[in-house]
């Protein structure tokens, strides 16, 4: 679209907004229902018709593509403007905006530069402010960073100058749960049949699992699939997340989802993940699931795992299983209780049974489990453990090490010897 047509379309959008303000309360546009959406569409069509008739009488070019023009106006007024088509695209996982002329989309694990552009940085900034306003957030000189959750569950982060080099930078991470069960992960190539069966038995027998990996490696999806393997009416599961992504309440008979809350503009009303973990212990759970451990709540999570809440799980950002355990310990040391390092290491050795590590394969864009690591205890002052399954050129293979938990999981219908019969250890 050339700049002249773009300017005319903006002028039409302003006319539509002016007419809507006369017909409805401005607040209705912040959380529109079906009636408001239909009204915006009717007004847009009527104003477009009047706009084109006026242009024709003056000998100016008409705004063609009625549906396209109306859709863009509605996206500007009700959605994320030029970004809305990317948000509606089911294949797009993440949207990255580095100023008005550099908009990237990540789909299938691969990043591409799109043809989406904004007129200037002010238009981009206005869009962000309009989106975050209804959810009680603001972005200005005194608050140059904002984290927010959009109504569809997407996570938004925006940063403005002087913290950036001159442009508004925006990241929108959509949560696309492509796998609901371990069988789905097998279908996607994330797991093998053998490792899926091993993990299912491990979950059902109550092993505590730490899921690690980098950004976008599929940790939350894997956690959701593992939790779906929890069975039995006696289970009571409490999930805790900063932004709700797990979808377990509809899958498990007794599941409560708790979500942290950021402070309001005045800095009051915030509820941290650590507070929710402590509260969860009072809710009589059999298992506690933390979407992501990234601070002092690690200590409370370890305490829960060590105090009868077997089968609890959480995720953590790390480059490998050992790094994940080290990072978990570091987070626990950040707690105000100031436990000595040796005590924290002992807690991890007693609490964590397995580490499932994922990574994003750059060549194929697939998320794959690259290691299943068993924590076996301590050797001196350090954690000890071994890889049960490791990634090779042919896939995720048994290492030849019989896990210490083998006898325990065999009580849940999985024979370790039969499970790995015919598979040569690497």
N, C-alpha and C positions, 0 to 999 in steps of 0.2 A: 504494500500500500504506500503510495507516494505521500509526501508531507502535506500537500494540499488537502487530499481526501482525509488524511488523519485529523487535520485541524477541523474540517467540517464535521467529522464524526464526533469529535470532542464537543463542538458547539451543540450538536444535536443531543448529546448526553446531558449537557448542562440544561438544555430546555426541558428534557424529560425530568430531571431532578427538580427543577423549579415547579413543574406541574405536579409532581408527586408531593411536594411539600404543601401545596395548596389542598390536596385531596386527602392526605393522611398524616398521622403523627409521625414525625421523623424517627422516633424510637422504634417504630414498627419495622423499619428497614434493617435494623440491627439484628433482629431475630425474626425474620419473615416466615409466615405460614403460607399455605397454598393460596389463600385469598390475596395476600400481598404480592406473591409471585405473579399471579394472573393479572393483577392491576398494573404492575410494572410492565408486563408484556403488552397489555392493551394500550397503555399510554405511549410506549415506545413505538408501536405500530402506527398509532394515530399521528404522533409527532413526526415520524419518518415520512408518512404520506404528505403531511403539510409541508415538510421541509423540501421534498422533491417537487411538489407543485410550485412552491415559491421559487426554487432554483430554475424550473422550466420556464417560468414567466420572465426570469431575468436572463435566460440564455446560458445559465451555468450548468456544469456537469451534475448529473443526478448521482445519488448514492444508491448504486445497485446492490444486488445480493441481499435482499430484504432479510432473510433468515440470519445471514451472517452478521449483518449490522445489528439486528435486534439482539442476537446472542451476545455480541461483544458489549453492548450497552448493559444488558442484564448482568453479565459477568462483572462489569465495572461497578454497578450499583449494589449487587447482592453477593458477589463472590470475590475472587482474587484478581479481577481484571484480566490482564494479558496472561497471567499465570494459571487461570482457571482451567483452560484446556489440558495443561500438564497435570493439574491436580485430578482432573476427571479421567485421565488416561490410566487404565488399570495396570499397564506395564511399567509405568514410571514409579520408581521407589523413592527418589529424592530429587529435590529441586534446589539448585545452588545459584544465587544471584550475586554477582560481583559488580555492582553498579548498574546503570540503566541499559548498557549495551552488551553485557556478558551474562547470559542466562544459560546454565547447563542443566541437563536432565540425566539422571542415572537410571538405567533400565537393564535388567538382566546382569547386574554387576558391572556394566560398562557406562562410561560417561561420554556424553556428546554435547557439543555446542548447538543450541537451538537458534531459531530465527526470531525468537521473542525479544522485543526491545521496548523500552520506555522512552517517552519524550525527553526526560531529563531525570536527574536524581530526586528532584522535588516530587515528581509524580510517583516514583517508587516509594519514597518516604511517606507520602500521603496514603498510599495503599496500605502500607504496614500499620500506620496509626489507625486507619479505619478498621482494620481487621482485629487489632488487639484491644481497641477501645471498649467494645461490649463485654470483654472478659476481665475488665478491671486492670489492664496493664497500660503502661505509657512508655513512650520512647522520645526522649528529649535530652537537652544538655545535662540535666541533673541525673537522668537515668539513661545513659547511652547504650545499655545492653538490655535486651528483653528476652525472656524465655516464656513461651506460652503454648497451650494446647488448644488447637482449633476444634470446632464442634464435631468434625469428622474423626477426631482422634489423632490427627497429624500433629507433629511437634514443630514449633516454629522458634527459630533463634534469629535475632537481628542485632546488628552492631552498627553504630553511626560514628562519624567524626566527632571528636578528635581521636577516638580509639582506632579508627581505620584511616587509610591514607587519603581519603577524600570522597569516598562513596559510601552509600548505604549497602551493607552486605547482609544478605538474607539466606537462611537455609531452612527448608521445609522438608522434614523427614516423614514420609507417609509410612504407616504400619500396614504392610500387606502380609497377612498371615496365610502363606501358601500351603502350609502343612498343619493339620490338626492332630495327627497321630504319628506314631513311629512308622507305621506302614506308609504314610504319605512321604516321610523322609527317605524311606527306601526307594519309593517311586521316583523321587527327585534326584536320587544318586548321592544323597548326603550320608546315608548309612548303608551297610550291607544287611542282608537278612540275618546273618549270624550276630552281628553287633546289635541290631535292633532287638533280637530275642534276648541277648545278654542284658541290655539296658532295661528292657521291660521287666525281666525277673529281678534285676537289682532294685528297681523302683518299688515293685510289689513286696519285696522282702524288707524294705525299709532302710536301704543304704542312703547315706547323705551324699548328695552330689553337688559338685561345684562345676559350673559350665563357664568356660573361658573362651576368649577369642578377641579379635580386633573389631573395629567399627564396621558394621554391615556384614559381619560374618555369619549371622543367623542364630545368635545366642538366644534371643527371646523366642524365636520360632521353635528351636530345639527344646527350650524349657517348657513351652506350652505342650509340645508333643510328649515329653516325658511325664508331665503332670497328668496328661490324659490317660496314662497307664495306671494311675492310682485307682484301685478298686475297693469295693466294700462299703456297705452302708455305715459301718462304724467309723469311717474316716471323716474327720472335720478339717478342712483345709482353709487356711487364711493366707491370702496373697497380699503383698505390699509392694506398691510401685510408686515412682515419682509421677509417671504418666501412664495411665491404664492402657496396657497393650494385651495382656493375657486374656484369653477368652475361655475361662474355666467354669464360670458360674452356671453356664448352660450345659456343661459336660459332666460335672460332678454333682452328686446328690446333695452334698453339704459343703458349700464353698462360699466364703465371704471375701470380697475384694475391697481392700483399703487403698486409698490414694493420698499421697502427700499433698500439701497445699502450700503454695508460695505466700509470703506476706503480702498484704495489700499495699496500696500506694503510701499509706502512713507507716508501713513497716510492722503492722500488727496482724495477728490471725494466722501466722504461718504454722504449719504442722510438719515436722521433719520425718524422714523415714525412720530414724532411730526411735522417735516417740511412738510411731505406729508399731514397730517391732515389740517394744515394751508392752504396749497395750494389747497386742495380739496374744501375748502369753497369758492374759487374763480372760481370754475368750474360749478357753478349753479346746485348743486345736490339737489334732494329732500330728499335723505337719504345718510348717510355716514356709512359705515361698516368698523370696524377695527378688523382685524383677532385676535389680542390679545393686550390688554392694559397691559403694564408692566413698565410704567414710567410716565414722566411728560406730555405725550400726553393725559393722562386722563383728564387734565384740558380743553384742546381744545375739547375733545370729549364731555364733559359736556356742554361746551359753545355752541357747535353745536346742541346738543339735546335741549338746552334752547332757541335757536334762529331760530326756524322755520323748522328745519330738523327732523320733527317727523317721527318716525318709524326707527330711527337709531339703530344700534346694535353693540355689541362688546363682546369679551370673556375675561375672567380673571381667573387666577389660584386661587382657594380658596377651603376651606373645607366645606363651607355651604353658604347659601344666605346672612346671616348677615355678615359673614366674608368677603364675596365678596364686599359688600357695604363699609365695613370698609377699605378694601384694596384699593378700588377705590378712597376713600377719601385720603388715605395715599399717593397714587401716585400723586394725584392732588396737594397735599401740597408740593411735591418735585419740582414743577415748579418754575422757577426763579421769577415769579410774587409774590410769598410769600404771598398768600392770608391767612387771618386768618381761623382757623379751622371751626369756626361757619359759615363763608361765604361758605366754601366748602360743609359743611353738608347741607346748604340750597339749594345749586346748585343740589346736588344729590337728595334731596327730590322733587325738582321741575322737574328734568330731567328724572330720571329712573322710569319707571312704573312697570316693571316685572323683576324678577330674575329667570331664569330657571337653576336649579342645577342638574348636572349629576354626576354619580359615576360608577366606574367599579366594578361589582359584582364578588368578588373573587371566589365564588363557581362555577359559571356558565361561567365566562368570558364575560358576556354580559354587554353592556353599557346601563344604565337605567337612566331616569329622576327620581330623588328622591324627588324633591320639585319644586313647582311653587309658588313663593312668590311675593306678591304685596306690593309695597311701597306706603304708604298712606299719608305720610307727616312727621311732626315733633311733638314730645312731649317734650317740654322743649328744651334742646339743643341736643336731640338725635333723630335719625330717627325712625319712627314708621312704622309698616307694619304687615302683617299677611300671613300665608300660605293658599293659595286657594286650592292647591292639595298637598297631602303628601303621602309618601310611607308607606304602611302597609304590613302585612303578605300576603294579597291577591292582592297587587299591588298598583298602584297609584290611590288614592281615593280623592274625594271631601271632604273637611274638614267641610262643612256646612256653610262656610262664603261666602256670596255673595260679589264678588269683586266690588269695587267702579267703575271699568271700565265696568261693566255689561251693563249699559244703552248705553254706547258708542259703544260696540261691537255688540249690538243687531241691530244696524243700518246696519250691514254687514251680515245680514241673520242668525245670531245665537241667538236663544231664550235661555236665561240662564235657565229659569224654565224648558223648555222642554228638554234642554241639560242634566239636572241633575235629571229629573223625574225618580223616582224609585231607585235612588242611595242614600242610607242612608249615612248621614254624619258620619265621623269617630269621 
